Amino acid sequence: MIQAFLNKEHECKLTQEILELIDREVDLMMRGVKQENLEGLRKRIATLFFHYIKTPLFNPEISRHLKVPQDPLKFYKKIYYCHSCQLYLPSTEFAISSTSHRINRCRKCISLDNESQQRESFLKYKCLLQRLYSSEAEYEDDSKIAFLMQLQDIQYLIENIWVSQSALSAWNDLNDLVMVRWDKSVEWSPWNCILLTKDEGVAHLKLTSIEEGYRPSFIHKIKHKHFLAKNYFSQIPVLASFLLEDPEVEEIRKKHHPETTVRVIESPKPAP
């Protein structure tokens, strides 16, 4: 009945598509396809039929409820399928760039995915910080700096100083990484640490001498990272207090806070 009505009354590309999908559904049902496997096809049919009844050309009464009359063919061309939520949505729900070759996910699904990744990353940094607290507590040497580190501090240290990977193997799964002391005889700090995998961390702490365990070029690389860490964390008051007597930090301060003493320049007196 619907097929006869659509063919007779309103024959166009939109109605032809609806009829083709209905025929496909009937064919699949005759072949014994399970109901759950037909859900996607039926959603597609329902979506197109919904647009059909919202078109003033086919349903004049709907124009009273629409702010802007819509051309059914133009509207039909702007419908895309989201492979994530499996819904057919208008093009305005997709972030389409000029270089896009295909459309996969709508804006909402992309936003949810980004939020999920941020939560997952937040949890990884939190666990890494907890591992740092636990390892420093085992030393029982009254270390303080590690316990002053906040989540945003450890995130900056890992992402910007250590580039989110092991200094030895470049392994980048945060779940497998630990922040251990560079010199185990000195308390942990952003300028006395190294990011390693758990196994590498155990081996590092067994070294009797850093100079014997690593090449000079590697030691120089690590010390450069420590210098960058001092440069950044010396700007945080609660951590800067531990660096007051550090000569390297004094150089950093002079570099970023040049002398501001007012100099009086006397103009030369005219010759008599």
N, C-alpha and C positions, 0 to 999 in steps of 0.2 A: 504493500500500500504506500509506504513512504517512498519507495523507488518510483512508483508510477507518478506520485505527486511531484517529486523533484524533477523528473524527466519532462513532465508535461507543463508545469507551471514556471519553473525557474531553471532553465538549462544554462549552465555556465561552468567555468573551470572549477569553482568551489563545489558545486553540487556534483559534478562528475567525480571529483576526488572522494566525496562522501560515499557515493554509490560504489565506487571501486573498492573502498575499504569495507563496505557492508558485504559486497560479494566475496571478498577475501575472508571475512569472518565466517560467512556461511560455509564456504569451502573447507575451512579449517575445522569447523564443527562437524562437518560430514566425514572428515578424515579421523575423527576421534581425538582431536587435540584437547588436552586438559584445560579446564576453565582458567586456572591461574596463569597459563601461558597465553591467554587471550586478553589479559588485563591491559597490557600496553596498547594493543590495537583498539580496544574498546575506549580507552581514554582518548586516543587520537580521534576516533569517530565522534565522541561526545564533545570534544573541544571544537572541532570543525562545525558540528551542528549548532553548538552554542553561538559561534560567530555568525552562522547562517541566520539564526533567529534574531540576532542583534543588528542585522543589516536592514536599514530602512527600505531599501529597494525590494526586499522580500517580505518585510514585516513593517509596514508604514507606521503602525502604532508605536513602535519602539523609538521613533524619532522624538517623541515627547520626553523620553527619559535619557536621551543622549545629549551631551553638551555639544559635541561636534559630529555631524553626520559623517559616516565612513563609507568609502568605496570598498565593496567586498573583495574585489580582486587585489587592490593594493594592500588591504589588511591581511589577506591570506598570504601574500608574499613575505610578510614581515613576521611570520610565526616560526620560531625555532625550537628545537628539542634540546633540553638540558640532560646530558648523559649522567649527571650526578643525582639530581632529584627525580629524574625521569618524568618531567612535566613539559608540556608544550606551552611556551610563553612568548609574549610579544618581544620584538627586537629591543625595546627599551629596557628590558630586564637583563640584557647581555652587554658586556663590555667588549665592543667590537672595534678593533683598530684597523687602519688601512693595510697593515701587513698580515692580518689574520687570514689563514687559508681555510680554517674550519672553526665552527663554534661548538665548544664542548660543555662549558658550565656557565650557569647564570651568575649574576652578581651576588645573590644571596649565598649560593653554595661556595663561591670563592671566599666571601667574607667569613663564613663558618669555618672553612678550611684554614684560613689565616689565624683565626682565633684559637683553633685547636692546636696549631703548630706553636703559637706563642705560649699556650698553657703547658705544652709538652716541654718546650725549651726552659720555661720557668721552673718546672719540676726538676729538670736535669741539673740546673745551676744550684737549686736548693739542696739536692742530694750531694752534690760535689762539695758544697760549703759544709754540710754536716760531716762529710768524711774528713775535711780539714780540721774541724773542731775536735773530732774523735782522735785523730792522729796526734794533734798537739797536746791534748790532755794526757796522752800516754807518756809524754816526756817528763811531766811533773817537775818542770824547771821554771815555773812561774812565768811562762810566756804570756804575753798580753795582746800583742798586735793582731794575731789571728782571730781573737774573739771580738775584736772591734770591727772586723770586716762585715759589711752588710751585703745583701744579695746583689745590689746594683754595683758594688765595688768589685765583687768577684766576677761578675759578668763583664765589666769593663776590662779587668785584668786578663781574663781568658780570651775575649774577642779581639781586643786591640793590641795587647802586648804579646800574647802567645798565639794569636791567630787561630784559636780554637782547635789546636792539634798538638800532639806530642812533639816535644823538641827533638827527640831522637828518631822516632819512626814515622812522624807525621800522621799517626792514627787520629781520627777526628770524631770518634764516637764518645760523647761526653760521659756516657755511662761507664766507660772503661778507663777514664782518666782521673788522676789525682794530682793535687798540688802538694809537693813535698819540699822540705828544706833543701836548698842548694848546699849550704854549709851546715851540716847537722849539729855542729857545736854551737851554732848561733840560732836564736829563736826565729821562728818563721816570720816573714814579712813579705810584702810585695816585691821588695828588692833583695830578698834572700829566699827565692823559691824557684822551682822548675816544674813545668807541666809534663807529666809522663803517664804512660799506661800503668796499671796497677803492678804488673810484673816488673816493668822498668823501674818503678819507684822503689820496689823492694831491693832490686839489685843496686840501685844508686845509693841507698842508705847503708849498704854493706861496704861501700868503698872506704878505704882507710885514708885516701888522699885524692882530692879532685884532680890535681895535676897529673897523677899517675893513671887516673881512669879515663880522662878525655884529652883530646888533642888541643893544642893551644888555640887553633882557629875556632873550635867549638866553644871553648871557655870564653873567648873574646865575644862571640855571638851572644852568649848568655849574659855576660856582664853588660853588654849594650842594652839588652832588654831590661836589666835591673836599673840601668840609668834612666830609661824611658819611664819605668814605674816610679822612680823617685821624682822625676819631673812632674808627673801627674799627681801622685798622692801627697806631695809636699804642699799642695794647694788645699788639702783637706785638713782643717785645724786639728781634729782629734788624732790624726796620724802624723801631722807635721811636727808635733811635740816630740816624737821619737827621733826626729832627724835634725834637731837643733845643732848638734855638734858635728854633723856630717859635712866634711869639706866639699863634697860633690854637690850637695844641696845648696851650699853657700854660693857656688859658682852659678847654679841654676837661678838663684834669687837675683844675683847681680845681672845675669843675662836678661831676665824678664822684668826686673825693676831697676833700671839704670839710675844713676845718681841724679837727684833732682835738686841739689843745692844750688841756690841762685848765685851766679857769679857776677860780680860787679866789674864791668869793663870801663876803665877810665879813658876818656877821649884825650888824645894828645894835646898838650897846651900849645897855643900858637907861639911861634918864635917872636921874641921881643924886637 
